[in-house]
Amino acid sequence: MHDPKFSRVVPLMLAAALAGCTVGPNFTRPAAILPPVWRAAAAAQPPSDTRWWRSFGDPVLDLA
């Protein structure tokens, strides 16, 4: 049988849980404090081998 308390409490709990996931309209993302090593890594060049799947040595991967 249906418990009337259960059918009233569940939507309220769901609404409270979803309200806890929101941020306000004046939210600003905090500035990231990165070590100098990570700042230098952001300027690194991308790898020259854009066909990374060839490193697996499987000719089937080249068929696509």
All heavy atoms as TSV, in Angstrom:
chain	resi	resn	atom	element	x	y	z
A	1	MET	N	N	0.834	-1.172	0.000
A	1	MET	CA	C	0.000	0.000	0.000
A	1	MET	C	C	0.886	1.245	0.000
A	1	MET	O	O	2.021	1.203	0.432
A	1	MET	CB	C	-0.895	0.002	1.226
A	1	MET	CG	C	-1.925	-1.069	1.216
A	1	MET	SD	S	-3.272	-0.394	0.310
A	1	MET	CE	C	-4.596	-1.382	0.780
A	2	HIS	N	N	0.307	2.331	-0.449
A	2	HIS	CA	C	1.027	3.600	-0.470
A	2	HIS	C	C	0.948	4.291	0.876
A	2	HIS	O	O	-0.121	4.411	1.462
A	2	HIS	CB	C	0.416	4.539	-1.520
A	2	HIS	CG	C	1.259	4.663	-2.737
A	2	HIS	ND1	N	2.540	5.108	-2.704
A	2	HIS	CD2	C	0.977	4.411	-4.035
A	2	HIS	CE1	C	3.021	5.138	-3.916
A	2	HIS	NE2	N	2.095	4.698	-4.746
A	3	ASP	N	N	2.075	4.729	1.346
A	3	ASP	CA	C	2.110	5.496	2.589
A	3	ASP	C	C	2.015	6.979	2.228
A	3	ASP	O	O	2.857	7.493	1.489
A	3	ASP	CB	C	3.413	5.211	3.327
A	3	ASP	CG	C	3.475	5.873	4.685
A	3	ASP	OD1	O	2.440	6.354	5.164
A	3	ASP	OD2	O	4.582	5.912	5.259
A	4	PRO	N	N	1.011	7.704	2.706
A	4	PRO	CA	C	0.848	9.106	2.330
A	4	PRO	C	C	2.011	9.984	2.781
A	4	PRO	O	O	2.355	10.949	2.120
A	4	PRO	CB	C	-0.452	9.538	2.997
A	4	PRO	CG	C	-0.879	8.438	3.867
A	4	PRO	CD	C	-0.054	7.238	3.557
A	5	LYS	N	N	2.646	9.635	3.881
A	5	LYS	CA	C	3.799	10.417	4.339
A	5	LYS	C	C	4.959	10.266	3.352
A	5	LYS	O	O	5.669	11.226	3.069
A	5	LYS	CB	C	4.239	9.967	5.727
A	5	LYS	CG	C	3.312	10.376	6.826
A	5	LYS	CD	C	3.872	9.943	8.161
A	5	LYS	CE	C	2.945	10.299	9.290
A	5	LYS	NZ	N	3.477	9.870	10.583
A	6	PHE	N	N	5.137	9.069	2.863
A	6	PHE	CA	C	6.225	8.794	1.926
A	6	PHE	C	C	6.046	9.598	0.640
A	6	PHE	O	O	6.989	10.168	0.120
A	6	PHE	CB	C	6.288	7.295	1.620
A	6	PHE	CG	C	7.399	6.922	0.693
A	6	PHE	CD1	C	8.712	6.886	1.136
A	6	PHE	CD2	C	7.139	6.603	-0.636
A	6	PHE	CE1	C	9.737	6.542	0.279
A	6	PHE	CE2	C	8.160	6.261	-1.496
A	6	PHE	CZ	C	9.460	6.226	-1.033
A	7	SER	N	N	4.831	9.669	0.132
A	7	SER	CA	C	4.588	10.367	-1.126
A	7	SER	C	C	4.707	11.879	-0.958
A	7	SER	O	O	4.864	12.587	-1.936
A	7	SER	CB	C	3.217	10.008	-1.681
A	7	SER	OG	O	2.201	10.390	-0.780
A	8	ARG	N	N	4.653	12.393	0.249
A	8	ARG	CA	C	4.837	13.827	0.488
A	8	ARG	C	C	6.292	14.170	0.774
A	8	ARG	O	O	6.763	15.238	0.426
A	8	ARG	CB	C	3.985	14.283	1.661
A	8	ARG	CG	C	2.519	14.297	1.365
A	8	ARG	CD	C	1.746	14.782	2.555
A	8	ARG	NE	N	0.316	14.646	2.325
A	8	ARG	CZ	C	-0.585	14.753	3.250
A	8	ARG	NH1	N	-0.217	14.985	4.505
A	8	ARG	NH2	N	-1.856	14.622	2.957
A	9	VAL	N	N	6.987	13.279	1.421
A	9	VAL	CA	C	8.358	13.553	1.846
A	9	VAL	C	C	9.342	13.427	0.690
A	9	VAL	O	O	10.276	14.223	0.582
A	9	VAL	CB	C	8.753	12.611	3.007
A	9	VAL	CG1	C	10.214	12.726	3.339
A	9	VAL	CG2	C	7.899	12.905	4.227
A	10	VAL	N	N	9.154	12.478	-0.178
A	10	VAL	CA	C	10.101	12.242	-1.266
A	10	VAL	C	C	10.246	13.458	-2.176
A	10	VAL	O	O	11.370	13.882	-2.460
A	10	VAL	CB	C	9.731	10.965	-2.054
A	10	VAL	CG1	C	10.557	10.853	-3.314
A	10	VAL	CG2	C	9.919	9.740	-1.189
A	11	PRO	N	N	9.177	14.082	-2.661
A	11	PRO	CA	C	9.360	15.279	-3.498
A	11	PRO	C	C	10.052	16.423	-2.759
A	11	PRO	O	O	10.865	17.143	-3.345
A	11	PRO	CB	C	7.948	15.675	-3.896
A	11	PRO	CG	C	7.137	14.447	-3.729
A	11	PRO	CD	C	7.775	13.684	-2.621
A	12	LEU	N	N	9.764	16.568	-1.472
A	12	LEU	CA	C	10.423	17.617	-0.701
A	12	LEU	C	C	11.921	17.349	-0.564
A	12	LEU	O	O	12.738	18.254	-0.677
A	12	LEU	CB	C	9.780	17.750	0.673
A	12	LEU	CG	C	8.361	18.316	0.688
A	12	LEU	CD1	C	7.784	18.266	2.097
A	12	LEU	CD2	C	8.354	19.729	0.149
A	13	MET	N	N	12.276	16.104	-0.321
A	13	MET	CA	C	13.691	15.751	-0.209
A	13	MET	C	C	14.396	15.921	-1.546
A	13	MET	O	O	15.533	16.385	-1.597
A	13	MET	CB	C	13.835	14.322	0.315
A	13	MET	CG	C	13.405	14.173	1.759
A	13	MET	SD	S	13.506	12.474	2.357
A	13	MET	CE	C	15.246	12.173	2.251
A	14	LEU	N	N	13.733	15.557	-2.620
A	14	LEU	CA	C	14.315	15.723	-3.949
A	14	LEU	C	C	14.524	17.200	-4.271
A	14	LEU	O	O	15.574	17.589	-4.783
A	14	LEU	CB	C	13.425	15.068	-4.997
A	14	LEU	CG	C	13.921	15.121	-6.433
A	14	LEU	CD1	C	15.238	14.383	-6.570
A	14	LEU	CD2	C	12.888	14.540	-7.360
A	15	ALA	N	N	13.560	18.034	-3.948
A	15	ALA	CA	C	13.693	19.475	-4.195
A	15	ALA	C	C	14.825	20.065	-3.362
A	15	ALA	O	O	15.596	20.899	-3.846
A	15	ALA	CB	C	12.377	20.170	-3.883
A	16	ALA	N	N	14.956	19.633	-2.129
A	16	ALA	CA	C	16.030	20.132	-1.265
A	16	ALA	C	C	17.396	19.694	-1.796
A	16	ALA	O	O	18.362	20.467	-1.786
A	16	ALA	CB	C	15.830	19.644	0.159
A	17	ALA	N	N	17.487	18.461	-2.287
A	17	ALA	CA	C	18.757	17.974	-2.824
A	17	ALA	C	C	19.146	18.728	-4.091
A	17	ALA	O	O	20.304	19.087	-4.287
A	17	ALA	CB	C	18.663	16.478	-3.106
A	18	LEU	N	N	18.184	18.996	-4.958
A	18	LEU	CA	C	18.483	19.731	-6.181
A	18	LEU	C	C	18.818	21.190	-5.902
A	18	LEU	O	O	19.641	21.782	-6.585
A	18	LEU	CB	C	17.308	19.628	-7.158
A	18	LEU	CG	C	17.092	18.257	-7.773
A	18	LEU	CD1	C	15.831	18.257	-8.627
A	18	LEU	CD2	C	18.288	17.836	-8.597
A	19	ALA	N	N	18.189	21.781	-4.913
A	19	ALA	CA	C	18.490	23.170	-4.562
A	19	ALA	C	C	19.906	23.295	-4.011
A	19	ALA	O	O	20.554	24.330	-4.167
A	19	ALA	CB	C	17.482	23.675	-3.546
A	20	GLY	N	N	20.414	22.260	-3.398
A	20	GLY	CA	C	21.769	22.289	-2.871
A	20	GLY	C	C	22.831	22.236	-3.945
A	20	GLY	O	O	23.997	22.548	-3.699
A	21	CYS	N	N	22.458	21.880	-5.164
A	21	CYS	CA	C	23.415	21.769	-6.259
A	21	CYS	C	C	23.564	23.069	-7.051
A	21	CYS	O	O	24.389	23.145	-7.939
A	21	CYS	CB	C	22.991	20.662	-7.227
A	21	CYS	SG	S	23.017	19.030	-6.484
A	22	THR	N	N	22.768	24.056	-6.749
A	22	THR	CA	C	22.811	25.288	-7.528
A	22	THR	C	C	23.780	26.273	-6.917
A	22	THR	O	O	24.116	26.214	-5.740
A	22	THR	CB	C	21.415	25.937	-7.586
A	22	THR	OG1	O	21.008	26.247	-6.270
A	22	THR	CG2	C	20.410	25.026	-8.248
A	23	VAL	N	N	24.254	27.181	-7.754
A	23	VAL	CA	C	25.084	28.281	-7.282
A	23	VAL	C	C	24.326	29.567	-7.564
A	23	VAL	O	O	23.474	29.623	-8.443
A	23	VAL	CB	C	26.468	28.298	-7.970
A	23	VAL	CG1	C	27.267	27.096	-7.581
A	23	VAL	CG2	C	26.329	28.393	-9.461
A	24	GLY	N	N	24.648	30.573	-6.839
A	24	GLY	CA	C	23.939	31.842	-6.983
A	24	GLY	C	C	24.267	32.539	-8.290
A	24	GLY	O	O	25.225	32.200	-8.982
A	25	PRO	N	N	23.478	33.552	-8.636
A	25	PRO	CA	C	23.712	34.270	-9.889
A	25	PRO	C	C	24.981	35.122	-9.861
A	25	PRO	O	O	25.490	35.509	-10.894
A	25	PRO	CB	C	22.466	35.148	-10.025
A	25	PRO	CG	C	21.961	35.303	-8.639
A	25	PRO	CD	C	22.325	34.034	-7.924
A	26	ASN	N	N	25.507	35.406	-8.686
A	26	ASN	CA	C	26.721	36.216	-8.596
A	26	ASN	C	C	27.960	35.357	-8.354
A	26	ASN	O	O	28.958	35.825	-7.810
A	26	ASN	CB	C	26.567	37.259	-7.487
A	26	ASN	CG	C	26.245	36.617	-6.147
A	26	ASN	OD1	O	26.011	35.414	-6.063
A	26	ASN	ND2	N	26.217	37.418	-5.100
A	27	PHE	N	N	27.918	34.110	-8.754
A	27	PHE	CA	C	29.048	33.209	-8.561
A	27	PHE	C	C	30.197	33.592	-9.471
A	27	PHE	O	O	30.022	33.837	-10.664
A	27	PHE	CB	C	28.634	31.765	-8.866
A	27	PHE	CG	C	29.780	30.794	-8.829
A	27	PHE	CD1	C	30.312	30.371	-7.629
A	27	PHE	CD2	C	30.341	30.317	-10.000
A	27	PHE	CE1	C	31.358	29.474	-7.595
A	27	PHE	CE2	C	31.385	29.430	-9.978
A	27	PHE	CZ	C	31.905	29.010	-8.767
A	28	THR	N	N	31.381	33.682	-8.929
A	28	THR	CA	C	32.589	33.885	-9.728
A	28	THR	C	C	33.562	32.770	-9.385
A	28	THR	O	O	33.751	32.426	-8.217
A	28	THR	CB	C	33.254	35.242	-9.438
A	28	THR	OG1	O	33.525	35.327	-8.041
A	28	THR	CG2	C	32.353	36.389	-9.848
A	29	ARG	N	N	34.145	32.225	-10.407
A	29	ARG	CA	C	35.085	31.134	-10.206
A	29	ARG	C	C	36.348	31.659	-9.533
A	29	ARG	O	O	36.897	32.670	-9.962
A	29	ARG	CB	C	35.449	30.521	-11.558
A	29	ARG	CG	C	36.355	29.308	-11.440
A	29	ARG	CD	C	36.599	28.713	-12.789
A	29	ARG	NE	N	35.325	28.212	-13.287
A	29	ARG	CZ	C	35.211	27.110	-14.004
A	29	ARG	NH1	N	36.275	26.439	-14.351
A	29	ARG	NH2	N	34.042	26.701	-14.412
A	30	PRO	N	N	36.801	30.999	-8.477
A	30	PRO	CA	C	38.021	31.470	-7.813
A	30	PRO	C	C	39.236	31.306	-8.720
A	30	PRO	O	O	39.302	30.400	-9.549
A	30	PRO	CB	C	38.130	30.578	-6.572
A	30	PRO	CG	C	37.281	29.398	-6.860
A	30	PRO	CD	C	36.227	29.828	-7.828
A	31	ALA	N	N	40.178	32.201	-8.575
A	31	ALA	CA	C	41.403	32.139	-9.369
A	31	ALA	C	C	42.220	30.922	-8.939
A	31	ALA	O	O	42.377	30.647	-7.746
A	31	ALA	CB	C	42.219	33.402	-9.180
A	32	ALA	N	N	42.724	30.218	-9.908
A	32	ALA	CA	C	43.539	29.036	-9.621
A	32	ALA	C	C	44.958	29.476	-9.290
A	32	ALA	O	O	45.563	30.258	-10.023
A	32	ALA	CB	C	43.545	28.105	-10.818
A	33	ILE	N	N	45.462	28.991	-8.189
A	33	ILE	CA	C	46.838	29.292	-7.791
A	33	ILE	C	C	47.684	28.094	-8.218
A	33	ILE	O	O	47.634	27.027	-7.601
A	33	ILE	CB	C	46.927	29.538	-6.283
A	33	ILE	CG1	C	46.012	30.700	-5.892
A	33	ILE	CG2	C	48.358	29.802	-5.869
A	33	ILE	CD1	C	45.850	30.891	-4.406
A	34	LEU	N	N	48.428	28.266	-9.287
A	34	LEU	CA	C	49.215	27.178	-9.848
A	34	LEU	C	C	50.685	27.344	-9.520
A	34	LEU	O	O	51.204	28.464	-9.517
A	34	LEU	CB	C	49.053	27.149	-11.366
A	34	LEU	CG	C	47.645	26.931	-11.892
A	34	LEU	CD1	C	47.644	27.039	-13.405
A	34	LEU	CD2	C	47.122	25.593	-11.456
A	35	PRO	N	N	51.371	26.240	-9.286
A	35	PRO	CA	C	52.816	26.317	-9.113
A	35	PRO	C	C	53.471	26.757	-10.424
A	35	PRO	O	O	52.918	26.535	-11.503
A	35	PRO	CB	C	53.232	24.879	-8.767
A	35	PRO	CG	C	51.979	24.139	-8.492
A	35	PRO	CD	C	50.852	24.892	-9.066
A	36	PRO	N	N	54.642	27.374	-10.367
A	36	PRO	CA	C	55.315	27.829	-11.599
A	36	PRO	C	C	55.572	26.708	-12.600
A	36	PRO	O	O	55.556	26.934	-13.803
A	36	PRO	CB	C	56.628	28.418	-11.092
A	36	PRO	CG	C	56.399	28.727	-9.655
A	36	PRO	CD	C	55.362	27.770	-9.169
A	37	VAL	N	N	55.771	25.500	-12.117
A	37	VAL	CA	C	56.040	24.381	-13.023
A	37	VAL	C	C	54.825	24.130	-13.918
A	37	VAL	O	O	54.956	23.856	-15.106
A	37	VAL	CB	C	56.382	23.113	-12.205
A	37	VAL	CG1	C	56.526	21.903	-13.102
A	37	VAL	CG2	C	57.630	23.334	-11.393
A	38	TRP	N	N	53.621	24.236	-13.370
A	38	TRP	CA	C	52.411	23.987	-14.149
A	38	TRP	C	C	52.150	25.124	-15.116
A	38	TRP	O	O	51.612	24.920	-16.188
A	38	TRP	CB	C	51.226	23.792	-13.230
A	38	TRP	CG	C	51.253	22.493	-12.492
A	38	TRP	CD1	C	52.234	21.558	-12.509
A	38	TRP	CD2	C	50.245	21.995	-11.633
A	38	TRP	NE1	N	51.907	20.509	-11.710
A	38	TRP	CE2	C	50.684	20.755	-11.155
A	38	TRP	CE3	C	49.028	22.478	-11.213
A	38	TRP	CZ2	C	49.937	19.996	-10.279
A	38	TRP	CZ3	C	48.281	21.722	-10.340
A	38	TRP	CH2	C	48.735	20.487	-9.884
A	39	ARG	N	N	52.494	26.356	-14.752
A	39	ARG	CA	C	52.294	27.480	-15.660
A	39	ARG	C	C	53.164	27.319	-16.897
A	39	ARG	O	O	52.750	27.615	-17.995
A	39	ARG	CB	C	52.624	28.792	-14.954
A	39	ARG	CG	C	51.579	29.179	-13.976
A	39	ARG	CD	C	51.844	30.555	-13.426
A	39	ARG	NE	N	51.209	30.664	-12.124
A	39	ARG	CZ	C	51.788	31.095	-11.025
A	39	ARG	NH1	N	53.034	31.500	-11.062
A	39	ARG	NH2	N	51.126	31.139	-9.900
A	40	ALA	N	N	54.369	26.841	-16.717
A	40	ALA	CA	C	55.272	26.631	-17.848
A	40	ALA	C	C	54.789	25.465	-18.702
A	40	ALA	O	O	54.954	25.469	-19.914
A	40	ALA	CB	C	56.692	26.373	-17.348
A	41	ALA	N	N	54.157	24.486	-18.097
A	41	ALA	CA	C	53.677	23.322	-18.848
A	41	ALA	C	C	52.517	23.699	-19.757
A	41	ALA	O	O	52.295	23.063	-20.778
A	41	ALA	CB	C	53.256	22.215	-17.894
A	42	ALA	N	N	51.760	24.721	-19.423
A	42	ALA	CA	C	50.627	25.129	-20.263
A	42	ALA	C	C	51.102	25.667	-21.604
A	42	ALA	O	O	50.379	25.615	-22.591
A	42	ALA	CB	C	49.798	26.172	-19.532
A	43	ALA	N	N	52.315	26.185	-21.666
A	43	ALA	CA	C	52.836	26.742	-22.903
A	43	ALA	C	C	53.577	25.695	-23.744
A	43	ALA	O	O	54.159	26.031	-24.764
A	43	ALA	CB	C	53.769	27.899	-22.588
A	44	ALA	N	N	53.573	24.455	-23.327
A	44	ALA	CA	C	54.291	23.398	-24.042
A	44	ALA	C	C	53.658	23.143	-25.409
A	44	ALA	O	O	52.467	23.359	-25.616
A	44	ALA	CB	C	54.292	22.114	-23.223
A	45	GLN	N	N	54.452	22.665	-26.333
A	45	GLN	CA	C	53.985	22.360	-27.680
A	45	GLN	C	C	53.214	21.046	-27.678
A	45	GLN	O	O	53.541	20.128	-26.935
A	45	GLN	CB	C	55.182	22.250	-28.636
A	45	GLN	CG	C	55.943	23.543	-28.779
A	45	GLN	CD	C	55.107	24.621	-29.432
A	45	GLN	OE1	O	54.304	24.347	-30.298
A	45	GLN	NE2	N	55.281	25.855	-29.000
A	46	PRO	N	N	52.208	20.928	-28.520
A	46	PRO	CA	C	51.496	19.648	-28.612
A	46	PRO	C	C	52.406	18.586	-29.226
A	46	PRO	O	O	53.371	18.914	-29.924
A	46	PRO	CB	C	50.322	19.962	-29.536
A	46	PRO	CG	C	50.730	21.169	-30.285
A	46	PRO	CD	C	51.673	21.930	-29.404
A	47	PRO	N	N	52.122	17.336	-28.974
A	47	PRO	CA	C	52.963	16.275	-29.557
A	47	PRO	C	C	52.898	16.315	-31.075
A	47	PRO	O	O	51.864	16.626	-31.672
A	47	PRO	CB	C	52.365	14.983	-29.007
A	47	PRO	CG	C	51.012	15.352	-28.516
A	47	PRO	CD	C	51.034	16.801	-28.177
A	48	SER	N	N	54.013	16.003	-31.710
A	48	SER	CA	C	54.076	16.087	-33.168
A	48	SER	C	C	53.364	14.912	-33.844
A	48	SER	O	O	52.951	15.025	-34.989
A	48	SER	CB	C	55.538	16.143	-33.620
A	48	SER	OG	O	56.208	14.968	-33.198
A	49	ASP	N	N	53.233	13.787	-33.140
A	49	ASP	CA	C	52.583	12.628	-33.732
A	49	ASP	C	C	51.077	12.710	-33.460
A	49	ASP	O	O	50.605	12.376	-32.386
A	49	ASP	CB	C	53.156	11.336	-33.158
A	49	ASP	CG	C	52.590	10.104	-33.845
A	49	ASP	OD1	O	51.970	10.247	-34.914
A	49	ASP	OD2	O	52.782	9.006	-33.304
A	50	THR	N	N	50.309	13.159	-34.442
A	50	THR	CA	C	48.867	13.261	-34.254
A	50	THR	C	C	48.172	11.924	-34.491
A	50	THR	O	O	46.989	11.805	-34.233
A	50	THR	CB	C	48.267	14.309	-35.202
A	50	THR	OG1	O	48.605	13.960	-36.539
A	50	THR	CG2	C	48.800	15.692	-34.870
A	51	ARG	N	N	48.886	10.955	-34.963
A	51	ARG	CA	C	48.321	9.607	-35.161
A	51	ARG	C	C	48.798	8.712	-34.018
A	51	ARG	O	O	49.555	7.761	-34.215
A	51	ARG	CB	C	48.750	9.057	-36.514
A	51	ARG	CG	C	48.213	9.889	-37.643
A	51	ARG	CD	C	48.643	9.370	-38.964
A	51	ARG	NE	N	48.133	10.247	-40.006
A	51	ARG	CZ	C	48.362	10.076	-41.283
A	51	ARG	NH1	N	49.095	9.066	-41.699
A	51	ARG	NH2	N	47.864	10.914	-42.155
A	52	TRP	N	N	48.312	9.034	-32.836
A	52	TRP	CA	C	48.772	8.365	-31.622
A	52	TRP	C	C	48.438	6.885	-31.599
A	52	TRP	O	O	49.101	6.105	-30.937
A	52	TRP	CB	C	48.174	9.053	-30.395
A	52	TRP	CG	C	46.683	9.169	-30.458
A	52	TRP	CD1	C	45.977	10.209	-30.944
A	52	TRP	CD2	C	45.739	8.182	-30.047
A	52	TRP	NE1	N	44.638	9.951	-30.861
A	52	TRP	CE2	C	44.453	8.705	-30.313
A	52	TRP	CE3	C	45.829	6.918	-29.481
A	52	TRP	CZ2	C	43.293	8.014	-30.032
A	52	TRP	CZ3	C	44.669	6.232	-29.200
A	52	TRP	CH2	C	43.420	6.775	-29.467
A	53	TRP	N	N	47.414	6.484	-32.332
A	53	TRP	CA	C	47.006	5.076	-32.280
A	53	TRP	C	C	48.037	4.169	-32.951
A	53	TRP	O	O	48.030	2.976	-32.738
A	53	TRP	CB	C	45.636	4.902	-32.936
A	53	TRP	CG	C	45.594	5.302	-34.377
A	53	TRP	CD1	C	45.866	4.518	-35.452
A	53	TRP	CD2	C	45.297	6.595	-34.900
A	53	TRP	NE1	N	45.751	5.231	-36.614
A	53	TRP	CE2	C	45.389	6.523	-36.302
A	53	TRP	CE3	C	44.948	7.806	-34.332
A	53	TRP	CZ2	C	45.164	7.616	-37.127
A	53	TRP	CZ3	C	44.710	8.876	-35.155
A	53	TRP	CH2	C	44.821	8.773	-36.535
A	54	ARG	N	N	48.921	4.726	-33.732
A	54	ARG	CA	C	49.961	3.904	-34.360
A	54	ARG	C	C	50.968	3.375	-33.351
A	54	ARG	O	O	51.676	2.414	-33.636
A	54	ARG	CB	C	50.670	4.705	-35.443
A	54	ARG	CG	C	49.789	4.917	-36.643
A	54	ARG	CD	C	50.546	5.486	-37.785
A	54	ARG	NE	N	49.686	5.557	-38.959
A	54	ARG	CZ	C	50.065	6.060	-40.107
A	54	ARG	NH1	N	51.276	6.540	-40.243
A	54	ARG	NH2	N	49.227	6.074	-41.119
A	55	SER	N	N	51.021	3.990	-32.182
A	55	SER	CA	C	51.949	3.508	-31.154
A	55	SER	C	C	51.550	2.128	-30.639
A	55	SER	O	O	52.355	1.435	-30.023
A	55	SER	CB	C	52.020	4.496	-29.993
A	55	SER	OG	O	50.784	4.569	-29.326
A	56	PHE	N	N	50.303	1.681	-30.916
A	56	PHE	CA	C	49.873	0.356	-30.504
A	56	PHE	C	C	50.364	-0.738	-31.455
A	56	PHE	O	O	50.329	-1.915	-31.120
A	56	PHE	CB	C	48.353	0.295	-30.402
A	56	PHE	CG	C	47.786	1.174	-29.334
A	56	PHE	CD1	C	46.951	2.215	-29.631
A	56	PHE	CD2	C	48.103	0.945	-27.997
A	56	PHE	CE1	C	46.423	3.029	-28.659
A	56	PHE	CE2	C	47.589	1.765	-26.994
A	56	PHE	CZ	C	46.746	2.803	-27.332
A	57	GLY	N	N	50.787	-0.364	-32.654
A	57	GLY	CA	C	51.305	-1.329	-33.603
A	57	GLY	C	C	50.245	-2.253	-34.169
A	57	GLY	O	O	50.550	-3.375	-34.581
A	58	ASP	N	N	48.998	-1.830	-34.234
A	58	ASP	CA	C	47.919	-2.653	-34.739
A	58	ASP	C	C	47.441	-2.076	-36.084
A	58	ASP	O	O	46.898	-0.985	-36.141
A	58	ASP	CB	C	46.752	-2.658	-33.748
A	58	ASP	CG	C	45.677	-3.667	-34.102
A	58	ASP	OD1	O	45.769	-4.294	-35.183
A	58	ASP	OD2	O	44.738	-3.835	-33.309
A	59	PRO	N	N	47.649	-2.806	-37.185
A	59	PRO	CA	C	47.248	-2.279	-38.500
A	59	PRO	C	C	45.739	-2.132	-38.656
A	59	PRO	O	O	45.283	-1.366	-39.498
A	59	PRO	CB	C	47.816	-3.294	-39.485
A	59	PRO	CG	C	48.009	-4.548	-38.703
A	59	PRO	CD	C	48.283	-4.114	-37.294
A	60	VAL	N	N	44.955	-2.797	-37.855
A	60	VAL	CA	C	43.502	-2.684	-37.948
A	60	VAL	C	C	43.047	-1.269	-37.584
A	60	VAL	O	O	42.079	-0.751	-38.112
A	60	VAL	CB	C	42.825	-3.732	-37.025
A	60	VAL	CG1	C	41.326	-3.565	-37.006
A	60	VAL	CG2	C	43.208	-5.131	-37.456
A	61	LEU	N	N	43.784	-0.609	-36.698
A	61	LEU	CA	C	43.405	0.735	-36.279
A	61	LEU	C	C	43.584	1.761	-37.407
A	61	LEU	O	O	42.978	2.823	-37.372
A	61	LEU	CB	C	44.221	1.151	-35.065
A	61	LEU	CG	C	43.969	0.333	-33.795
A	61	LEU	CD1	C	44.931	0.757	-32.716
A	61	LEU	CD2	C	42.539	0.486	-33.341
A	62	ASP	N	N	44.401	1.466	-38.411
A	62	ASP	CA	C	44.616	2.380	-39.531
A	62	ASP	C	C	43.529	2.261	-40.593
A	62	ASP	O	O	43.514	3.051	-41.530
A	62	ASP	CB	C	45.969	2.120	-40.185
A	62	ASP	CG	C	47.101	2.745	-39.404
A	62	ASP	OD1	O	46.858	3.755	-38.713
A	62	ASP	OD2	O	48.218	2.232	-39.475
A	63	LEU	N	N	42.609	1.343	-40.470
A	63	LEU	CA	C	41.605	1.125	-41.501
A	63	LEU	C	C	40.516	2.187	-41.501
A	63	LEU	O	O	39.824	2.348	-42.495
A	63	LEU	CB	C	40.967	-0.257	-41.321
A	63	LEU	CG	C	41.917	-1.442	-41.504
A	63	LEU	CD1	C	41.186	-2.744	-41.246
A	63	LEU	CD2	C	42.526	-1.448	-42.901
A	64	ALA	N	N	40.343	2.898	-40.425
A	64	ALA	CA	C	39.239	3.867	-40.345
A	64	ALA	C	C	39.459	5.073	-41.168
A	64	ALA	O	O	40.068	5.583	-41.826
A	64	ALA	CB	C	39.021	4.308	-38.919
